[in-house]
Amino acid sequence: MPFFESLKLVPESTIEIHSKRSYKYAFSYLFYVYILRCSDETYYTGITNNLQRRFYGHNNSSNEKSYTFSRRPCELMYFEEFKYVKNAISREKQVKNWSQKKKEALISENYDRLHELAACQNESSFIFYSLRMLKKRS
């Protein structure tokens, strides 16, 4: 079974429409942060409340200005499920700022590597400062 067909999708019955002052709000109980691998080996991170529809849109949209339009086909590599949209938005922003190597570690569920890549590598970090101070003392 292809990965895409094995996705747990949001059933229509979990969507409720609420009226408030003549505005209508649609609430889905599940939100997804996802990572696509594009044909140029770059990664696209996004958020949606319908993973199947969004994946289809990335590969079939006619919007030439979209990031994935010229990088098709895209492959769904990873997704996380969230109950609250605020948490999903926060996670999407976090993952979007990650390097390609960090995203690959997340996709492969290599959490040790992810932890290594999260460590500060610049000379102003506490670790490098401590090492310099130790060398000065010896």
For each residue, the residues with C-beta under 8 A, 3 or more apart:
1: 5 6
2: 5 6
3: 6 7 76
4: 7 52 55 76
5: 1 2
6: 1 2 3
7: 3 4 51 52 76 79
8: 81
9: 50 51 52
10: 14 15 28 29 30 49 50
11: 14
12: 15
13:
14: 10 11 28 29 30
15: 10 12 26 27 28
16: 26 27
17: 24 25 26
18: 24 25 27
19: 22 23 24
20: 23 25
21:
22: 19
23: 19 20
24: 17 18 19
25: 17 18 20
26: 15 16 17
27: 15 16 18
28: 10 14 15 31 49 50
29: 10 14 83
30: 10 14 49 81 82 83
31: 28 47 48 49 81 82 83 84 85 87 88
32: 47 48 49 51 54 79 80 81 82 88
33: 45 46 47 79 80 82 88 91 92 95
34: 45 46 47 48 51 54 55 76 78 79 80
35: 43 44 45 76 77 78 79 95 103 106 107
36: 43 44 45 46 55 58 68 74 75 76 77
37: 41 42 43 74 75 77
38: 41 42 43 44 67 68 71 72 74
39: 71 72 73 74
40: 71
41: 37 38
42: 37 38 71 100
43: 35 36 37 38 77 100 103
44: 35 36 38 58 67 68 71 74
45: 33 34 35 36 92 95 96 103
46: 33 34 36 54 92
47: 31 32 33 34 88 89 92
48: 31 32 34 51 53 54
49: 10 28 30 31 32 85
50: 9 10 28 53 54
51: 7 9 32 34 48 54 55 76 79
52: 4 7 9 55 56
53: 48 50 56 57
54: 32 34 46 48 50 51 57 58
55: 4 34 36 51 52 58 59 74 76
56: 52 53 59 60
57: 53 54 60 61
58: 36 44 54 55 61 66 68 72 74
59: 55 56 68 72 73 74
60: 56 57
61: 57 58 66 68 69
62:
63: 66 69
64: 69 70
65: 69
66: 58 61 63 69
67: 38 44 71
68: 36 38 44 58 59 61 71 72 74
69: 61 63 64 65 66 72
70: 64
71: 38 39 40 42 44 67 68 74
72: 38 39 58 59 68 69
73: 39 59
74: 36 37 38 39 44 55 58 59 68 71
75: 36 37
76: 3 4 7 34 35 36 51 55 79
77: 35 36 37 43 107
78: 34 35 103 106 107
79: 7 32 33 34 35 51 76
80: 32 33 34 88 91
81: 8 30 31 32
82: 30 31 32 33 85 87 88 91
83: 29 30 31 87
84: 31 87 88
85: 31 49 82 88 89
86: 89 90
87: 31 82 83 84 90 91
88: 31 32 33 47 80 82 84 85 91 92
89: 47 85 86 92 93
90: 86 87 93 94
91: 33 80 82 87 88 94 95
92: 33 45 46 47 88 89 95 96
93: 89 90 96 97
94: 90 91 97 98
95: 33 35 45 91 92 98 103 106
96: 45 92 93
97: 93 94
98: 94 95 102 103 106
99: 102 103 117
100: 42 43 103 104
101: 104 105 117
102: 98 99 105 106 114 117 118
103: 35 43 45 78 95 98 99 100 106 107
104: 100 101 107 108
105: 101 102 108 110 111 113 114 117
106: 35 78 95 98 102 103 109 114
107: 35 77 78 103 104
108: 104 105 113
109: 106
110: 105 113 114
111: 105 114 115
112: 115 116
113: 105 108 110 116 117
114: 102 105 106 110 111 117 118
115: 111 112 118 119
116: 112 113 119
117: 99 101 102 105 113 114
118: 102 114 115
119: 115 116 125 127
120: 124 125 126 127
121: 125
122: 125 128
123: 128
124: 120 128 129
125: 119 120 121 122 128 129
126: 120 129 130
127: 119 120 130 131
128: 122 123 124 125 131 132
129: 124 125 126 132 133
130: 126 127 133 134
131: 127 128 134 135
132: 128 129 135 136
133: 129 130 136 137
134: 130 131 137 138
135: 131 132 138
136: 132 133
137: 133 134
138: 134 135
